[in-house]
Amino acid sequence: MGIKHKNPDCYTFSYKSGNSFVHRLPAWIKLLVIPLLSIIFLNLNPVFILFFLIFQTLLSFYCQFTLREQLKDLRAVLFYAFFLLIAKLAGTLIPFLSDGNALKEFIPLLPDFFIGEKETGILLLKLLCLMQSASILFKTSTQLEIREGLEKIEMSVRKIIGRRSGKRAPEEISGDERLIQRAPEEISTNEHFIQRAPVAEAVSVFICFISEVSKNWYRIKTAWYARGGRKGAKMLVVLLPVLFSVGMKDAFNLSKAINVRK
């Protein structure tokens, strides 16, 4: 069986190069604006949520993301919605199974069934909006841009807090003042602590690890198909331990790299 996907960037939440204004927008602005807009619209009327989802979809097409790429990022929510719908339909249909005319009695109740599941539909709509927001962020920003954007946000917050408390950040203190006020090793430690932005580093590692897991799964599946493997339960039994092992190895290598830079 041949390899199904030849595009190396077809895994979930993978960066896709482009020249749209969303790609050119600094990552720290996207990290602030996209979640903020999502929070605002998700607390509005469901009609506004639907319009926001349509806007996100059109924006994705503008950024040259194909329908297949968008559906791949939304696949988890779509599968969840499908199984949730099947489970609720089955639960509603069970009481009618004792009657031979179950379908005739059940079909007229379908409109009432979907009306009764209005809250579930709104929840799924919100999940789709959140996933689409994450998709736009990841597909228009590299992992390095996300990390640098988070660091810039944290550095700005630290600088604002330092000014309000009457303290200056090390980069705002001249060299002569540093020599007079502190010992060199104290200055180095303080500078290192502030300029490293440890919170941003931890958050960026967590955020970027999501796309790394997807990338590893895509590569493992590609190797499986290249060796003649078929899609099924056996594939999951064989590949899931491999995915766990590769993920642990990547996490270990990343932790070593972070410790080396400290």
KEVEX-232300 format. One record per residue: residue in three letters; residue number from 1; x, y, z of N, C-alpha, C in turn. Coordinates in steps of 0.02 Angstrom, whole numbers, plus 50000, padded with zeros to 5 digits. Last residue first. Layout:
BEGIN
> ala / NUM / X / Y / Z / X / Y / Z / X / Y / Z
...
***
This chain:
BEGIN
> lys / 262 / 51033 / 51358 / 51505 / 51027 / 51393 / 51568 / 51095 / 51416 / 51593
> arg / 261 / 51054 / 51282 / 51394 / 51051 / 51354 / 51384 / 51046 / 51393 / 51449
> val / 260 / 51046 / 51154 / 51446 / 51110 / 51178 / 51420 / 51111 / 51253 / 51413
> asn / 259 / 50910 / 51144 / 51475 / 50958 / 51146 / 51531 / 51027 / 51171 / 51507
> ile / 258 / 50859 / 51139 / 51345 / 50841 / 51195 / 51388 / 50891 / 51201 / 51446
> ala / 257 / 50912 / 51017 / 51301 / 50930 / 51079 / 51266 / 50915 / 51140 / 51309
> lys / 256 / 50848 / 50929 / 51390 / 50921 / 50936 / 51391 / 50944 / 51000 / 51358
> ser / 255 / 50716 / 50946 / 51349 / 50735 / 50966 / 51418 / 50811 / 50973 / 51424
> leu / 254 / 50725 / 50894 / 51219 / 50708 / 50965 / 51230 / 50727 / 50988 / 51299
> asn / 253 / 50752 / 50760 / 51246 / 50801 / 50801 / 51209 / 50788 / 50875 / 51218
> phe / 252 / 50632 / 50727 / 51311 / 50696 / 50722 / 51346 / 50749 / 50764 / 51312
> ala / 251 / 50538 / 50747 / 51209 / 50533 / 50787 / 51270 / 50599 / 50785 / 51309
> asp / 250 / 50582 / 50651 / 51118 / 50583 / 50721 / 51099 / 50580 / 50766 / 51161
> lys / 249 / 50557 / 50536 / 51195 / 50625 / 50551 / 51174 / 50631 / 50624 / 51155
> met / 248 / 50419 / 50542 / 51209 / 50461 / 50546 / 51269 / 50533 / 50563 / 51251
> gly / 247 / 50382 / 50527 / 51073 / 50365 / 50588 / 51110 / 50408 / 50596 / 51173
> val / 246 / 50428 / 50398 / 51046 / 50457 / 50455 / 51010 / 50443 / 50521 / 51047
> ser / 245 / 50344 / 50326 / 51135 / 50416 / 50323 / 51142 / 50451 / 50382 / 51107
> phe / 244 / 50217 / 50356 / 51085 / 50234 / 50374 / 51154 / 50309 / 50375 / 51163
> leu / 243 / 50229 / 50301 / 50956 / 50216 / 50373 / 50965 / 50234 / 50396 / 51035
> val / 242 / 50243 / 50167 / 50991 / 50298 / 50202 / 50957 / 50291 / 50277 / 50963
> pro / 241 / 50118 / 50140 / 51047 / 50178 / 50137 / 51089 / 50239 / 50172 / 51058
> leu / 240 / 50042 / 50163 / 50924 / 50033 / 50206 / 50983 / 50092 / 50200 / 51033
> leu / 239 / 50071 / 50062 / 50829 / 50101 / 50129 / 50822 / 50094 / 50173 / 50884
> val / 238 / 50005 / 49942 / 50862 / 50078 / 49942 / 50848 / 50107 / 50012 / 50854
> val / 237 / 49873 / 49977 / 50880 / 49907 / 49938 / 50932 / 49982 / 49942 / 50924
> leu / 236 / 49846 / 50043 / 50759 / 49845 / 50081 / 50822 / 49882 / 50044 / 50876
> met / 235 / 49855 / 49935 / 50670 / 49899 / 49993 / 50662 / 49903 / 50033 / 50727
> lys / 234 / 49752 / 49853 / 50712 / 49821 / 49830 / 50719 / 49870 / 49888 / 50714
> ala / 233 / 49639 / 49923 / 50672 / 49654 / 49917 / 50743 / 49726 / 49896 / 50755
> gly / 232 / 49695 / 50013 / 50523 / 49650 / 49971 / 50562 / 49671 / 49969 / 50635
> lys / 231 / 49775 / 50020 / 50368 / 49741 / 50057 / 50421 / 49692 / 50012 / 50457
> arg / 230 / 49923 / 49921 / 50340 / 49855 / 49942 / 50324 / 49823 / 49978 / 50384
> gly / 229 / 50091 / 49928 / 50275 / 50042 / 49921 / 50328 / 49974 / 49947 / 50307
> gly / 228 / 50196 / 49941 / 50187 / 50140 / 49898 / 50168 / 50088 / 49888 / 50222
> arg / 227 / 50286 / 50034 / 50224 / 50306 / 49964 / 50233 / 50248 / 49916 / 50219
> ala / 226 / 50219 / 50151 / 50207 / 50274 / 50137 / 50161 / 50297 / 50064 / 50165
> tyr / 225 / 50133 / 50150 / 50317 / 50105 / 50139 / 50250 / 50160 / 50121 / 50200
> trp / 224 / 50230 / 50176 / 50417 / 50188 / 50116 / 50420 / 50159 / 50100 / 50351
> ala / 223 / 50280 / 50300 / 50381 / 50325 / 50243 / 50381 / 50286 / 50177 / 50381
> thr / 222 / 50162 / 50373 / 50402 / 50192 / 50371 / 50336 / 50239 / 50312 / 50329
> lys / 221 / 50145 / 50358 / 50540 / 50096 / 50328 / 50495 / 50124 / 50323 / 50424
> ile / 220 / 50256 / 50432 / 50582 / 50251 / 50361 / 50599 / 50202 / 50326 / 50553
> arg / 219 / 50223 / 50559 / 50534 / 50284 / 50525 / 50510 / 50281 / 50451 / 50524
> tyr / 218 / 50105 / 50586 / 50607 / 50104 / 50585 / 50534 / 50164 / 50547 / 50506
> trp / 217 / 50154 / 50585 / 50737 / 50104 / 50535 / 50718 / 50100 / 50530 / 50642
> asn / 216 / 50240 / 50695 / 50733 / 50267 / 50628 / 50745 / 50219 / 50574 / 50723
> lys / 215 / 50145 / 50798 / 50714 / 50197 / 50785 / 50663 / 50226 / 50715 / 50671
> ser / 214 / 50071 / 50790 / 50832 / 50038 / 50778 / 50768 / 50089 / 50762 / 50713
> val / 213 / 50172 / 50825 / 50922 / 50140 / 50759 / 50927 / 50105 / 50741 / 50861
> glu / 212 / 50197 / 50955 / 50879 / 50250 / 50905 / 50874 / 50221 / 50834 / 50878
> ser / 211 / 50081 / 51024 / 50911 / 50096 / 51012 / 50840 / 50150 / 50960 / 50831
> ile / 210 / 50101 / 51018 / 51051 / 50039 / 50993 / 51020 / 50051 / 50977 / 50946
> phe / 209 / 50216 / 51083 / 51081 / 50218 / 51011 / 51086 / 50156 / 50979 / 51055
> cys / 208 / 50188 / 51217 / 51079 / 50219 / 51189 / 51019 / 50221 / 51112 / 51021
> ile / 207 / 50134 / 51231 / 51209 / 50094 / 51246 / 51150 / 50122 / 51211 / 51088
> phe / 206 / 50243 / 51195 / 51294 / 50179 / 51160 / 51297 / 50139 / 51169 / 51233
> val / 205 / 50339 / 51290 / 51255 / 50354 / 51218 / 51250 / 50290 / 51178 / 51249
> ser / 204 / 50273 / 51407 / 51289 / 50288 / 51394 / 51219 / 50304 / 51320 / 51208
> val / 203 / 50269 / 51396 / 51429 / 50206 / 51397 / 51391 / 50219 / 51380 / 51318
> ala / 202 / 50406 / 51401 / 51461 / 50366 / 51342 / 51479 / 50302 / 51339 / 51438
> glu / 201 / 50441 / 51528 / 51410 / 50475 / 51468 / 51386 / 50434 / 51406 / 51400
> ala / 200 / 50361 / 51613 / 51484 / 50350 / 51608 / 51412 / 50382 / 51546 / 51383
> val / 199 / 50422 / 51591 / 51609 / 50352 / 51575 / 51599 / 50337 / 51566 / 51525
> pro / 198 / 50556 / 51638 / 51591 / 50543 / 51566 / 51603 / 50470 / 51547 / 51593
> ala / 197 / 50642 / 51742 / 51521 / 50568 / 51736 / 51519 / 50547 / 51664 / 51530
> arg / 196 / 50774 / 51780 / 51514 / 50756 / 51713 / 51491 / 50681 / 51704 / 51483
> gln / 195 / 50786 / 51904 / 51573 / 50789 / 51901 / 51500 / 50770 / 51832 / 51474
> ile / 194 / 50779 / 51878 / 51712 / 50729 / 51920 / 51679 / 50729 / 51909 / 51604
> phe / 193 / 50888 / 51791 / 51738 / 50820 / 51774 / 51759 / 50768 / 51813 / 51721
> his / 192 / 50997 / 51861 / 51689 / 50981 / 51796 / 51660 / 50909 / 51777 / 51677
> glu / 191 / 50998 / 51972 / 51771 / 50986 / 51980 / 51700 / 50963 / 51914 / 51668
> asn / 190 / 51029 / 51906 / 51892 / 50966 / 51943 / 51884 / 50948 / 51953 / 51811
> thr / 189 / 51155 / 51852 / 51865 / 51099 / 51809 / 51884 / 51033 / 51843 / 51873
> ser / 188 / 51229 / 51968 / 51837 / 51222 / 51916 / 51786 / 51163 / 51871 / 51801
> ile / 187 / 51222 / 52035 / 51959 / 51193 / 52065 / 51898 / 51181 / 52012 / 51845
> glu / 186 / 51292 / 51947 / 52040 / 51222 / 51962 / 52055 / 51187 / 51991 / 51994
> glu / 185 / 51420 / 51951 / 51985 / 51382 / 51888 / 51983 / 51308 / 51898 / 51998
> pro / 184 / 51458 / 52087 / 52007 / 51447 / 52061 / 51939 / 51406 / 51997 / 51937
> ala / 183 / 51362 / 52170 / 52135 / 51421 / 52132 / 52114 / 51406 / 52101 / 52046
> arg / 182 / 51284 / 52331 / 52114 / 51285 / 52260 / 52128 / 51352 / 52229 / 52107
> gln / 181 / 51308 / 52471 / 52100 / 51253 / 52447 / 52141 / 51259 / 52373 / 52160
> ile / 180 / 51421 / 52489 / 52019 / 51417 / 52522 / 52084 / 51365 / 52489 / 52129
> leu / 179 / 51397 / 52415 / 51906 / 51458 / 52402 / 51944 / 51455 / 52432 / 52013
> arg / 178 / 51277 / 52474 / 51863 / 51279 / 52404 / 51883 / 51340 / 52389 / 51926
> glu / 177 / 51316 / 52602 / 51829 / 51271 / 52593 / 51885 / 51271 / 52521 / 51909
> asp / 176 / 51395 / 52574 / 51717 / 51426 / 52602 / 51777 / 51382 / 52592 / 51839
> gly / 175 / 51298 / 52525 / 51625 / 51352 / 52483 / 51648 / 51385 / 52508 / 51712
> ser / 174 / 51126 / 52570 / 51667 / 51190 / 52578 / 51632 / 51243 / 52534 / 51662
> ile / 173 / 50974 / 52486 / 51656 / 51027 / 52512 / 51700 / 51092 / 52515 / 51662
> glu / 172 / 50887 / 52423 / 51575 / 50877 / 52495 / 51582 / 50931 / 52527 / 51627
> glu / 171 / 50913 / 52290 / 51585 / 50932 / 52322 / 51522 / 50924 / 52398 / 51525
> pro / 170 / 50860 / 52258 / 51713 / 50933 / 52264 / 51703 / 50952 / 52299 / 51638
> ala / 169 / 50721 / 52365 / 51756 / 50747 / 52304 / 51727 / 50821 / 52312 / 51713
> arg / 168 / 50697 / 52449 / 51910 / 50713 / 52450 / 51839 / 50739 / 52383 / 51816
> lys / 167 / 50563 / 52478 / 52025 / 50625 / 52444 / 52006 / 50635 / 52446 / 51931
> gly / 166 / 50440 / 52524 / 52061 / 50498 / 52569 / 52069 / 50564 / 52538 / 52053
> ser / 165 / 50332 / 52452 / 52031 / 50362 / 52439 / 52097 / 50423 / 52483 / 52110
> arg / 164 / 50308 / 52495 / 51903 / 50259 / 52512 / 51954 / 50287 / 52501 / 52024
> arg / 163 / 50419 / 52440 / 51838 / 50412 / 52513 / 51841 / 50362 / 52533 / 51896
> gly / 162 / 50394 / 52302 / 51850 / 50454 / 52332 / 51880 / 50449 / 52407 / 51887
> ile / 161 / 50277 / 52289 / 51775 / 50275 / 52275 / 51847 / 50335 / 52306 / 51883
> ile / 160 / 50330 / 52320 / 51649 / 50277 / 52361 / 51677 / 50273 / 52352 / 51753
> lys / 159 / 50423 / 52216 / 51634 / 50447 / 52285 / 51634 / 50395 / 52332 / 51665
> arg / 158 / 50341 / 52104 / 51635 / 50391 / 52112 / 51687 / 50415 / 52185 / 51692
> val / 157 / 50270 / 52129 / 51517 / 50235 / 52127 / 51581 / 50283 / 52137 / 51639
> ser / 156 / 50374 / 52121 / 51424 / 50337 / 52184 / 51431 / 50300 / 52186 / 51498
> met / 155 / 50413 / 51988 / 51440 / 50461 / 52041 / 51455 / 50426 / 52108 / 51465
> glu / 154 / 50295 / 51924 / 51396 / 50317 / 51917 / 51466 / 50366 / 51972 / 51486
> ile / 153 / 50294 / 51963 / 51261 / 50238 / 51980 / 51305 / 50259 / 51977 / 51378
> lys / 152 / 50414 / 51907 / 51218 / 50404 / 51979 / 51214 / 50348 / 52002 / 51259
> glu / 151 / 50387 / 51771 / 51236 / 50441 / 51804 / 51275 / 50433 / 51879 / 51274
> leu / 150 / 50286 / 51753 / 51142 / 50271 / 51744 / 51213 / 50324 / 51777 / 51257
> gly / 149 / 50361 / 51778 / 51025 / 50304 / 51819 / 51042 / 50285 / 51814 / 51115
> glu / 148 / 50456 / 51675 / 51030 / 50479 / 51744 / 51035 / 50422 / 51791 / 51052
> arg / 147 / 50367 / 51565 / 51013 / 50408 / 51572 / 51073 / 50432 / 51643 / 51083
> ile / 146 / 50313 / 51595 / 50887 / 50269 / 51589 / 50946 / 50309 / 51598 / 51010
> glu / 145 / 50428 / 51590 / 50808 / 50391 / 51653 / 50814 / 50344 / 51652 / 50874
> leu / 144 / 50461 / 51454 / 50823 / 50508 / 51506 / 50846 / 50472 / 51572 / 50855
> gln / 143 / 50354 / 51393 / 50760 / 50365 / 51381 / 50831 / 50411 / 51434 / 50861
> thr / 142 / 50273 / 51513 / 50650 / 50318 / 51457 / 50664 / 50325 / 51449 / 50740
> ser / 141 / 50108 / 51550 / 50604 / 50165 / 51566 / 50647 / 50207 / 51504 / 50658
> thr / 140 / 49998 / 51507 / 50536 / 50028 / 51570 / 50513 / 50089 / 51590 / 50555
> lys / 139 / 49954 / 51392 / 50596 / 49970 / 51388 / 50525 / 50003 / 51452 / 50498
> phe / 138 / 49927 / 51430 / 50728 / 49982 / 51384 / 50715 / 50002 / 51384 / 50641
> leu / 137 / 49817 / 51521 / 50709 / 49878 / 51540 / 50745 / 49937 / 51496 / 50727
> ile / 136 / 49723 / 51443 / 50642 / 49749 / 51504 / 50610 / 49815 / 51525 / 50643
> ser / 135 / 49701 / 51343 / 50741 / 49727 / 51326 / 50676 / 49758 / 51386 / 50641
> ala / 134 / 49644 / 51416 / 50845 / 49709 / 51384 / 50855 / 49741 / 51366 / 50789
> ser / 133 / 49525 / 51451 / 50779 / 49571 / 51503 / 50803 / 49641 / 51475 / 50813
> gln / 132 / 49470 / 51325 / 50760 / 49487 / 51365 / 50702 / 49535 / 51421 / 50721
> met / 131 / 49447 / 51288 / 50893 / 49494 / 51249 / 50853 / 49515 / 51288 / 50791
> leu / 130 / 49350 / 51384 / 50927 / 49414 / 51381 / 50963 / 49467 / 51343 / 50923
> cys / 129 / 49247 / 51352 / 50838 / 49278 / 51418 / 50836 / 49346 / 51418 / 50870
> leu / 128 / 49215 / 51223 / 50881 / 49240 / 51233 / 50813 / 49275 / 51301 / 50806
> leu / 127 / 49167 / 51252 / 51009 / 49227 / 51211 / 51001 / 49258 / 51219 / 50932
> lys / 126 / 49051 / 51322 / 50975 / 49105 / 51356 / 51011 / 49171 / 51318 / 51005
> leu / 125 / 48979 / 51219 / 50915 / 48996 / 51278 / 50876 / 49053 / 51317 / 50909
> leu / 124 / 48960 / 51136 / 51024 / 49002 / 51112 / 50968 / 49023 / 51170 / 50924
> leu / 123 / 48874 / 51220 / 51098 / 48938 / 51199 / 51126 / 48986 / 51176 / 51070
> ile / 122 / 48765 / 51226 / 51012 / 48802 / 51288 / 51028 / 48871 / 51271 / 51056
> gly / 121 / 48723 / 51092 / 51015 / 48746 / 51122 / 50953 / 48786 / 51185 / 50964
> thr / 120 / 48684 / 51082 / 51149 / 48740 / 51041 / 51125 / 48768 / 51069 / 51060
> glu / 119 / 48576 / 51168 / 51147 / 48634 / 51185 / 51189 / 48695 / 51145 / 51167
> lys / 118 / 48487 / 51098 / 51062 / 48512 / 51164 / 51043 / 48575 / 51182 / 51082
> glu / 117 / 48418 / 50981 / 51068 / 48491 / 50978 / 51073 / 48523 / 51044 / 51053
> gly / 116 / 48287 / 51010 / 51043 / 48306 / 50996 / 51112 / 48381 / 50993 / 51122
> ile / 115 / 48292 / 51017 / 50905 / 48278 / 51078 / 50943 / 48299 / 51069 / 51016
> phe / 114 / 48313 / 50883 / 50876 / 48366 / 50931 / 50860 / 48355 / 50997 / 50897
> phe / 113 / 48188 / 50830 / 50922 / 48252 / 50806 / 50948 / 48308 / 50857 / 50937
> asp / 112 / 48094 / 50893 / 50845 / 48095 / 50908 / 50917 / 48161 / 50886 / 50948
> pro / 111 / 48127 / 50832 / 50721 / 48133 / 50905 / 50730 / 48136 / 50925 / 50804
> leu / 110 / 48102 / 50691 / 50755 / 48169 / 50716 / 50741 / 48175 / 50792 / 50747
> leu / 109 / 47977 / 50640 / 50768 / 48006 / 50671 / 50827 / 48075 / 50702 / 50815
> pro / 108 / 47944 / 50576 / 50650 / 47912 / 50640 / 50664 / 47941 / 50677 / 50725
> ile / 107 / 48029 / 50458 / 50669 / 48046 / 50510 / 50619 / 48009 / 50576 / 50632
> phe / 106 / 47968 / 50372 / 50762 / 48027 / 50411 / 50782 / 48040 / 50469 / 50734
> glu / 105 / 47864 / 50304 / 50705 / 47849 / 50345 / 50763 / 47906 / 50393 / 50779
> lys / 104 / 47929 / 50239 / 50602 / 47872 / 50282 / 50585 / 47855 / 50329 / 50643
> leu / 103 / 48023 / 50164 / 50672 / 48046 / 50219 / 50629 / 47988 / 50266 / 50613
> ala / 102 / 47940 / 50070 / 50740 / 47983 / 50118 / 50777 / 48002 / 50178 / 50734
> asn / 101 / 47844 / 49972 / 50724 / 47840 / 50033 / 50685 / 47881 / 50089 / 50717
> gly / 100 / 47865 / 49875 / 50820 / 47885 / 49861 / 50751 / 47884 / 49922 / 50707
> asp / 99 / 47934 / 49920 / 50975 / 47877 / 49924 / 50929 / 47902 / 49912 / 50857
> ser / 98 / 48050 / 49919 / 51041 / 48003 / 49865 / 51057 / 47944 / 49863 / 51009
> leu / 97 / 48115 / 50035 / 51004 / 48136 / 49972 / 50973 / 48087 / 49915 / 50986
> phe / 96 / 48091 / 50152 / 51068 / 48045 / 50135 / 51014 / 48060 / 50067 / 50983
> pro / 95 / 48193 / 50172 / 51162 / 48125 / 50158 / 51186 / 48076 / 50137 / 51132
> ile / 94 / 48305 / 50197 / 51070 / 48298 / 50134 / 51107 / 48227 / 50121 / 51133
> leu / 93 / 48313 / 50326 / 51021 / 48279 / 50275 / 50980 / 48265 / 50211 / 51019
> thr / 92 / 48387 / 50400 / 51110 / 48318 / 50419 / 51099 / 48279 / 50365 / 51062
> gly / 91 / 48510 / 50337 / 51102 / 48476 / 50339 / 51166 / 48402 / 50358 / 51159
> ala / 90 / 48540 / 50360 / 50968 / 48529 / 50291 / 50990 / 48492 / 50290 / 51057
> leu / 89 / 48557 / 50499 / 50971 / 48504 / 50469 / 50929 / 48488 / 50398 / 50952
> lys / 88 / 48666 / 50507 / 51056 / 48603 / 50537 / 51077 / 48545 / 50509 / 51036
> ala / 87 / 48764 / 50440 / 50980 / 48747 / 50416 / 51047 / 48679 / 50443 / 51069
> ile / 86 / 48769 / 50519 / 50864 / 48749 / 50449 / 50859 / 48726 / 50423 / 50927
> leu / 85 / 48815 / 50640 / 50920 / 48750 / 50638 / 50887 / 48724 / 50566 / 50882
> leu / 84 / 48941 / 50600 / 50966 / 48892 / 50627 / 51013 / 48822 / 50623 / 50984
> phe / 83 / 49003 / 50565 / 50848 / 48989 / 50512 / 50896 / 48939 / 50535 / 50949
> phe / 82 / 49006 / 50695 / 50786 / 48974 / 50637 / 50754 / 48955 / 50584 / 50805
> ala / 81 / 49079 / 50774 / 50876 / 49009 / 50792 / 50861 / 48972 / 50732 / 50831
> tyr / 80 / 49203 / 50708 / 50870 / 49167 / 50712 / 50933 / 49093 / 50727 / 50922
> phe / 79 / 49235 / 50731 / 50736 / 49225 / 50662 / 50759 / 49185 / 50662 / 50825
> leu / 78 / 49246 / 50871 / 50744 / 49196 / 50841 / 50699 / 49182 / 50769 / 50719
> val / 77 / 49353 / 50888 / 50831 / 49287 / 50912 / 50851 / 49233 / 50881 / 50808
> ala / 76 / 49455 / 50828 / 50753 / 49440 / 50803 / 50820 / 49371 / 50824 / 50843
> arg / 75 / 49459 / 50905 / 50633 / 49437 / 50835 / 50632 / 49417 / 50809 / 50701
> leu / 74 / 49508 / 51027 / 50611 / 49444 / 51024 / 50646 / 49419 / 50952 / 50655
> asp / 73 / 49620 / 51003 / 50536 / 49629 / 51034 / 50602 / 49565 / 51029 / 50644
> lys / 72 / 49558 / 50950 / 50423 / 49606 / 50909 / 50461 / 49617 / 50937 / 50530
> leu / 71 / 49486 / 51056 / 50375 / 49450 / 51000 / 50404 / 49496 / 50955 / 50444
> gln / 70 / 49593 / 51134 / 50326 / 49551 / 51159 / 50380 / 49513 / 51102 / 50414
> glu / 69 / 49642 / 51052 / 50225 / 49686 / 51070 / 50281 / 49645 / 51096 / 50340
> arg / 68 / 49531 / 51048 / 50140 / 49557 / 50986 / 50170 / 49600 / 51001 / 50230
> leu / 67 / 49522 / 51178 / 50098 / 49468 / 51150 / 50138 / 49491 / 51087 / 50174
> thr / 66 / 49683 / 51262 / 50115 / 49632 / 51225 / 50079 / 49578 / 51198 / 50127
> phe / 65 / 49735 / 51420 / 50146 / 49727 / 51355 / 50177 / 49670 / 51319 / 50142
> gln / 64 / 49761 / 51552 / 50105 / 49776 / 51497 / 50060 / 49778 / 51429 / 50096
> cys / 63 / 49710 / 51653 / 50178 / 49780 / 51635 / 50193 / 49802 / 51574 / 50153
> tyr / 62 / 49580 / 51646 / 50133 / 49622 / 51702 / 50111 / 49696 / 51688 / 50124
> phe / 61 / 49538 / 51535 / 50204 / 49543 / 51530 / 50131 / 49587 / 51587 / 50104
> ser / 60 / 49540 / 51594 / 50331 / 49584 / 51537 / 50316 / 49592 / 51527 / 50241
> leu / 59 / 49440 / 51688 / 50316 / 49508 / 51711 / 50329 / 49558 / 51655 / 50314
> leu / 58 / 49331 / 51602 / 50303 / 49349 / 51645 / 50247 / 49420 / 51671 / 50254
> thr / 57 / 49333 / 51548 / 50433 / 49341 / 51505 / 50375 / 49362 / 51544 / 50314
> gln / 56 / 49311 / 51661 / 50512 / 49373 / 51623 / 50520 / 49386 / 51579 / 50459
> phe / 55 / 49181 / 51694 / 50469 / 49237 / 51741 / 50458 / 49304 / 51705 / 50463
> ile / 54 / 49113 / 51582 / 50517 / 49114 / 51595 / 50444 / 49172 / 51642 / 50427
> leu / 53 / 49131 / 51604 / 50653 / 49158 / 51543 / 50623 / 49163 / 51551 / 50547
> phe / 52 / 49060 / 51723 / 50666 / 49132 / 51723 / 50682 / 49165 / 51662 / 50651
> phe / 51 / 48932 / 51681 / 50639 / 48963 / 51728 / 50594 / 49039 / 51730 / 50605
> leu / 50 / 48915 / 51597 / 50752 / 48913 / 51569 / 50684 / 48946 / 51616 / 50634
> ile / 49 / 48921 / 51693 / 50853 / 48970 / 51639 / 50852 / 48973 / 51607 / 50782
> phe / 48 / 48808 / 51768 / 50823 / 48874 / 51799 / 50816 / 48929 / 51747 / 50815
> val / 47 / 48712 / 51671 / 50856 / 48715 / 51696 / 50788 / 48783 / 51729 / 50775
> pro / 46 / 48728 / 51652 / 50995 / 48750 / 51600 / 50948 / 48754 / 51623 / 50876
> asn / 45 / 48787 / 51805 / 51072 / 48732 / 51765 / 51046 / 48758 / 51712 / 50997
> leu / 44 / 48945 / 51792 / 51160 / 48890 / 51827 / 51128 / 48836 / 51779 / 51106
> asn / 43 / 49054 / 51726 / 51202 / 49008 / 51747 / 51254 / 48949 / 51787 / 51226
> leu / 42 / 49131 / 51708 / 51091 / 49101 / 51648 / 51121 / 49053 / 51665 / 51177
> phe / 41 / 49180 / 51836 / 51065 / 49127 / 51809 / 51023 / 49093 / 51748 / 51054
> ile / 40 / 49279 / 51849 / 51169 / 49224 / 51898 / 51161 / 49166 / 51867 / 51122
> ile / 39 / 49365 / 51742 / 51148 / 49329 / 51748 / 51212 / 49269 / 51794 / 51205
> ser / 38 / 49412 / 51773 / 51019 / 49376 / 51710 / 51031 / 49335 / 51715 / 51095
> leu / 37 / 49480 / 51893 / 51041 / 49420 / 51891 / 50997 / 49379 / 51829 / 51009
> leu / 36 / 49583 / 51841 / 51123 / 49537 / 51893 / 51148 / 49473 / 51894 / 51106
> pro / 35 / 49653 / 51750 / 51041 / 49616 / 51726 / 51100 / 49565 / 51777 / 51126
> ile / 34 / 49695 / 51851 / 50941 / 49655 / 51792 / 50924 / 49619 / 51763 / 50985
> val / 33 / 49774 / 51949 / 51011 / 49711 / 51967 / 50978 / 49667 / 51905 / 50966
> leu / 32 / 49888 / 51887 / 51067 / 49844 / 51928 / 51108 / 49775 / 51937 / 51077
> leu / 31 / 49948 / 51818 / 50966 / 49939 / 51784 / 51030 / 49892 / 51822 / 51076
> lys / 30 / 49959 / 51917 / 50869 / 49912 / 51862 / 50859 / 49898 / 51825 / 50924
> ile / 29 / 50060 / 51994 / 50929 / 49994 / 52024 / 50917 / 49942 / 51969 / 50907
> trp / 28 / 50166 / 51906 / 50929 / 50140 / 51928 / 50994 / 50072 / 51962 / 50987
> ala / 27 / 50196 / 51888 / 50793 / 50164 / 51833 / 50830 / 50134 / 51857 / 50896
> pro / 26 / 50153 / 52016 / 50675 / 50196 / 51989 / 50729 / 50159 / 51938 / 50772
> leu / 25 / 50094 / 51973 / 50514 / 50078 / 52003 / 50579 / 50124 / 51974 / 50632
> arg / 24 / 50115 / 51898 / 50403 / 50163 / 51952 / 50417 / 50151 / 51985 / 50485
> his / 23 / 50006 / 51812 / 50404 / 50074 / 51784 / 50411 / 50123 / 51839 / 50432
> val / 22 / 49907 / 51907 / 50384 / 49906 / 51868 / 50446 / 49974 / 51836 / 50458
> phe / 21 / 49932 / 51952 / 50257 / 49944 / 51999 / 50312 / 49943 / 51963 / 50380
> ser / 20 / 50018 / 51819 / 50168 / 49959 / 51858 / 50187 / 49976 / 51905 / 50245
> asn / 19 / 50111 / 51734 / 50118 / 50128 / 51805 / 50117 / 50068 / 51849 / 50135
> gly / 18 / 50167 / 51576 / 50191 / 50124 / 51619 / 50151 / 50145 / 51691 / 50156
> ser / 17 / 50185 / 51410 / 50252 / 50214 / 51474 / 50231 / 50165 / 51512 / 50186
> lys / 16 / 50108 / 51336 / 50383 / 50107 / 51339 / 50311 / 50131 / 51408 / 50289
> tyr / 15 / 50131 / 51227 / 50521 / 50142 / 51293 / 50491 / 50142 / 51288 / 50415
> ser / 14 / 50002 / 51116 / 50575 / 50068 / 51127 / 50547 / 50073 / 51197 / 50515
> phe / 13 / 49886 / 51063 / 50632 / 49916 / 51123 / 50661 / 49988 / 51135 / 50636
> thr / 12 / 49915 / 50898 / 50573 / 49872 / 50945 / 50609 / 49913 / 51002 / 50639
> tyr / 11 / 50006 / 50880 / 50417 / 49985 / 50858 / 50483 / 49949 / 50915 / 50519
> cys / 10 / 50055 / 50921 / 50296 / 49984 / 50906 / 50299 / 49962 / 50883 / 50368
> asp / 9 / 50181 / 50950 / 50250 / 50151 / 50998 / 50296 / 50077 / 50984 / 50306
> pro / 8 / 50225 / 50862 / 50154 / 50256 / 50858 / 50219 / 50223 / 50903 / 50270
> asn / 7 / 50119 / 50775 / 50049 / 50133 / 50842 / 50072 / 50163 / 50839 / 50142
> lys / 6 / 50080 / 50648 / 50024 / 50147 / 50667 / 50002 / 50166 / 50737 / 50026
> his / 5 / 49990 / 50520 / 50092 / 50000 / 50592 / 50093 / 50072 / 50607 / 50073
> lys / 4 / 49992 / 50382 / 50075 / 49932 / 50419 / 50057 / 49946 / 50493 / 50050
> ile / 3 / 50103 / 50268 / 50004 / 50095 / 50323 / 50051 / 50037 / 50366 / 50028
> gly / 2 / 50032 / 50108 / 49955 / 50075 / 50166 / 49948 / 50060 / 50218 / 50002
> met / 1 / 50043 / 49940 / 50000 / 50000 / 50000 / 50000 / 50044 / 50062 / 50000
***
